[in-house]
């Protein structure tokens, strides 16, 4: 199994575009899954640079309804109108971030995507099987705190009222490959520990590999200690034994802290890199 990191905030490869966004292509035997689209066409340009042919994609997944995971979707639907794109029903609601000073910034899906014939809508409470044992799932596990950054994120309901985002529109991909289970997440807004715990509750074991963003907001300076949330997460992740490949909204400062605790158990998944499992 190979995971090609088409887009991330960071890269170590000359000529690869970066932006605040995420996109990955999963290649596993006879299935090719495109997971998220970044916020622009950068993922597509990087695929060309990496000599990856997106015309062979079997299906695509939108992890949740934010611009930095969906902004490039129209480029894909225009080029490959027959490839199904799986999305949670609540991802289609307008989504906003509280920027302060009574300013709500729209951060949802491109509005034109709602007219796309590619979309395959999954109920927010449904565990959906794709093929060969691969599933899409949301989690209602709440054993661990959600990321602190969620407090500034909202959705607008059909009456026009702003509500705290409960991230029922978020979904994760679990791929069973050989004897391994590989978990892919976009931003882990429900908390990466809760998502991994859901897998444990279902299968009696944590995922062998975890790839994606962990939505951490650690910005160290001389007067700031490590947040308890980050410390507790590091201890939990170490206890799982899972191999971690993190990126995007984890942020490099939080990654460096996790690396100090977890050592070789965690690596950064830079744009333009390929993870082999």
C-alpha positions in Angstrom: 0.0 0.0 0.0 1.2 3.5 -0.9 -0.1 6.9 0.3 1.1 9.7 -1.9 0.9 13.0 -0.1 -0.3 15.4 -2.9 -0.6 18.4 -0.7 0.3 19.7 2.8 1.4 22.9 4.4 5.0 21.9 4.2 7.3 20.2 1.7 10.9 19.2 1.3 10.7 18.5 -2.4 11.7 21.3 -4.9 8.9 22.3 -7.2 6.1 21.0 -5.0 3.3 23.5 -4.2 2.3 24.0 -0.5 -0.7 25.6 1.1 -2.8 25.3 4.2 -4.6 22.1 3.0 -4.4 18.4 2.7 -4.8 15.9 -0.1 -3.6 12.2 -0.4 -3.9 9.5 -3.0 -4.1 5.9 -1.5 -3.0 3.1 -3.8 -3.9 -0.4 -2.5 -3.9 -3.4 -4.8 -6.9 -2.8 -7.0 -8.3 0.4 -5.5 -7.1 4.1 -5.8 -8.8 6.5 -3.4 -8.3 10.3 -3.5 -8.7 11.7 0.0 -9.4 15.4 0.1 -8.6 18.2 -2.4 -6.8 21.0 -0.6 -8.0 24.6 -1.0 -6.9 25.1 -4.7 -5.6 23.2 -7.7 -2.2 22.8 -6.1 -2.8 19.1 -5.3 -3.5 18.5 -9.0 -0.3 20.3 -10.1 1.6 18.3 -7.5 0.2 15.1 -8.9 1.6 16.0 -12.3 4.9 16.9 -10.8 4.9 13.5 -9.0 4.0 11.7 -12.2 0.8 10.5 -10.7 -2.2 9.9 -13.1 -5.4 10.9 -11.4 -7.5 9.5 -14.3 -7.2 6.0 -12.6 -8.8 7.2 -9.3 -11.7 4.8 -8.5 -13.4 7.1 -5.9 -12.8 10.2 -3.8 -13.5 11.1 -0.2 -14.2 14.5 1.4 -13.2 14.2 5.0 -15.2 17.2 6.2 -16.8 20.4 4.9 -14.0 22.9 5.2 -12.4 24.9 2.4 -8.9 23.6 2.9 -10.0 20.1 2.1 -12.5 20.9 -0.6 -11.4 24.0 -2.5 -9.8 22.0 -5.3 -12.8 19.6 -5.8 -14.3 21.5 -8.8 -11.1 20.9 -10.8 -11.5 17.2 -10.3 -15.2 17.0 -11.0 -14.7 19.0 -14.2 -12.0 16.6 -15.4 -13.4 13.3 -14.1 -17.2 13.7 -13.9 -17.8 9.9 -13.5 -15.7 9.4 -10.3 -17.9 9.3 -7.2 -17.1 11.6 -4.3 -18.3 10.4 -0.9 -19.3 13.1 1.6 -21.3 13.3 4.8 -24.7 14.9 4.5 -24.1 17.7 7.0 -20.9 18.7 5.2 -23.2 20.5 2.7 -24.3 23.0 5.4 -22.6 26.4 5.4 -19.6 26.5 7.8 -17.9 29.5 9.4 -15.0 30.5 11.6 -15.3 33.2 14.3 -12.5 35.6 13.5 -13.4 38.0 16.3 -14.9 41.6 16.1 -18.3 40.0 15.2 -16.8 38.6 12.0 -17.9 35.2 10.8 -15.8 34.0 7.8 -17.2 31.4 5.4 -15.0 28.3 5.4 -17.3 25.7 3.8 -17.4 23.8 0.5 -17.4 25.6 -2.8 -21.0 26.4 -3.4 -20.9 25.1 -7.0 -20.1 21.6 -5.7 -23.7 21.2 -4.6 -24.8 20.9 -8.3 -22.2 18.2 -9.0 -23.5 14.8 -10.1 -20.4 13.2 -8.6 -21.5 13.5 -4.9 -22.6 10.4 -3.0 -24.2 11.5 0.2 -23.7 9.4 3.4 -25.9 9.8 6.4 -23.9 11.3 9.3 -24.6 8.3 11.6 -23.7 5.6 9.0 -20.7 3.4 8.8 -20.3 3.1 5.0 -18.4 0.2 3.4 -16.5 1.2 0.2 -14.9 -2.0 -1.0 -12.6 -4.8 0.1 -13.4 -4.0 3.8 -12.5 -0.3 3.6 -15.0 1.8 5.5 -15.9 5.5 6.1 -17.0 6.3 9.6 -17.8 9.1 11.9 -17.2 8.7 15.6 -19.4 9.6 18.6 -16.7 8.5 21.1 -16.0 11.3 23.5 -13.6 9.7 26.0 -11.0 12.4 25.3 -11.3 16.2 24.9 -11.9 17.6 21.4 -9.3 20.0 20.1 -9.4 23.4 21.6 -9.5 25.1 18.2 -13.1 23.7 17.6 -14.5 26.4 19.9 -14.2 29.0 17.1 -15.9 26.9 14.4 -19.6 27.0 13.5 -22.3 25.8 11.1 -25.4 27.7 10.0 -28.6 25.6 10.1 -31.6 25.9 7.8 -33.0 28.7 9.9 -29.9 30.8 9.5 -28.8 30.3 13.1 -25.1 29.9 14.0 -24.4 26.7 16.0 -21.2 25.3 17.4 -19.9 22.8 14.9 -20.4 19.3 16.3 -18.4 17.7 13.4 -21.1 15.2 12.5 -19.9 16.0 8.9 -16.5 14.6 9.6 -15.6 11.2 8.3 -12.5 9.0 8.5 -11.2 6.3 6.2 -10.1 2.9 7.5 -8.4 0.7 5.0 -7.8 -3.0 5.6 -4.7 -4.0 3.7 -3.2 -7.5 4.3 -2.9 -7.9 8.0 -2.9 -4.2 8.7 -5.5 -1.5 9.4 -4.6 2.0 8.2 -6.5 5.0 9.4 -6.7 8.2 7.4 -8.2 11.4 8.8 -8.4 15.0 7.5 -8.2 17.2 10.6 -9.5 14.9 13.4 -11.8 17.6 14.7 -13.5 15.0 17.0 -10.1 14.4 18.5 -7.5 11.9 17.1 -7.6 9.9 20.4 -11.4 9.5 20.1 -11.1 8.4 16.5 -8.5 5.9 17.3 -10.5 4.7 20.3 -13.5 4.1 18.0 -11.3 1.7 15.9 -10.2 0.0 19.1 -13.8 -0.4 20.3 -14.7 -2.0 17.0 -11.8 -4.3 16.3 -10.1 -4.8 19.7 -6.9 -3.1 18.5 -5.6 0.3 17.5 -4.8 1.0 13.9 -1.4 -0.1 12.7 -0.8 3.2 10.9 -2.5 6.6 11.3 -2.1 9.3 8.7 -3.5 12.8 8.7 -3.9 16.1 10.6 -4.5 16.2 14.4 -5.8 19.8 14.7 -3.3 21.0 17.3 -2.6 24.7 18.0 0.7 24.7 19.9 2.7 27.9 19.4 5.6 27.9 21.9 7.4 30.9 23.2 9.6 31.6 26.1 6.6 32.2 28.5 4.4 29.3 27.4 4.5 25.8 28.8 3.3 22.8 26.8 -0.5 22.6 26.9 -1.9 19.8 29.0 -4.0 18.7 26.0 -0.9 18.1 24.0 1.0 16.3 26.8 -1.9 14.0 27.4 -2.3 13.3 23.7 1.4 12.4 23.4 1.1 9.9 26.3 -2.0 8.3 24.7 -0.5 8.0 21.3 2.6 6.4 22.7 0.5 3.8 24.5 -1.3 2.8 21.2 1.8 1.5 19.5 0.4 2.9 16.2 2.9 4.3 13.6 1.9 7.9 13.1 2.4 10.1 10.0 1.0 13.5 10.8 0.7 16.7 8.8 -1.3 19.8 8.0 -3.3 21.2 11.1 -1.0 19.4 13.6 1.5 22.1 13.0 5.3 21.8 13.1 5.7 23.0 16.7 3.2 20.3 18.0 4.8 17.7 15.7 8.3 18.5 17.2 6.9 18.1 20.7 5.3 14.8 19.8 8.5 13.6 18.1 10.4 14.3 21.3 8.0 12.0 23.2 7.3 9.4 20.5 10.6 9.2 18.7 10.5 7.0 15.6 6.8 6.2 16.3 5.9 9.5 14.5 7.0 11.1 11.3 5.9 14.2 9.3 4.1 13.5 6.0 5.4 16.3 3.7 3.8 17.2 0.4 5.5 15.3 -2.4 6.4 12.3 -0.2 5.2 8.8 -0.4 4.4 6.6 2.6 4.8 2.8 2.0 3.0 0.4 4.3 
